[in-house]
Amino acid sequence: MKLRLLLLFCLLLKSISSFSQSANPFNQFYQYGIADAFIGGLYKGTLTLNELKQHGNFGLGAPDLLDGELIVLDGKVYQTKANGETFEPNNKVTTSLSFVTFFKADTSFVINSQLSEQSASAYILNLLKNKNRMYAIKITGTFDKVKTRAFPPFKQEPFPPLSSILDQQQFFNFQNIEGTLVGFYLPSYLNGVSIAGLHFHFLSSDKKHGGHILNYSGSNFKIEIAQLKSFHLEEQRDPALQNFQFKKTANESLEKVEKGH
């Protein structure tokens, strides 16, 4: 009898372990929020960072009220504010738009030659064999130059569309800095719901600097790529989504926002 109970207990533990692994699978893409709704002014955070971490240990996003930029690396979340301060926010802080995965690279390259943002992007895109797939991309190395940005918080509703407040973004320029680019490549058919193409945020090795990437150059890069297997989209819990008016011109606005002008 005791032996049977022990065997049943072991089987139960195995089942729980299997469920846990399937609940947190590697390289499945989780997105909170619809991109077009976010750039249209839905900045109110409605998912806690603690909840976000249940879906991934690698990624990027935007904090409540557009208060800077979020970077998720090695299971920790970092926030870069418009004053340049970068820190680990409280788990109760919320996000209005985020993209994460449990990162596990299936492809890795080391590049020792000098690369600009443009040439690095071309190199990465050439590595992606199927442009209709989703990929998580991690780039670590020494950067000669890095340009990032962050927005200040907006507390007055209704919030203005993101493309109309580009003059409010704050820019940061760094030289000879070690760090990591955390990002994704998403196919064009996801544009609007998500953000198509390459999208990166930066975090310095000392965790003191970060932001949305606008430009960079450097050498000695390690590029790690993970092909993502599935897409889990959770809509904003913001009640304003119910009556949000989606526009056909949103893709043009999104491109302006990504480039910073």
Buried (B, 14 or more C-beta within 10 A) or exposed (E): EEEEEEEEEEEEEEEEEEEEEEEEEBBBBBBBBBBBBBBBBBBBBBBBBEBBBEBBBBBBBBBBBBBBBBBBBEEEBBBBBBEBEBEEBEEEBBBBBBBBBBBEBEBEEEBEEEBBBEEBBEBBEEEBEEEEEBBBBBBBBEBBBBBBBBBBEBEEEEBBBBBEBBEEBBBBEBEEBEBBBBBBBBBEEBBBBBBBBBBBBBBBEEBBBBBBBBBBBBEBBBBBBBBBEEBEEBEBBBEBBEEBEEEEEBBEBBBBBBEBE
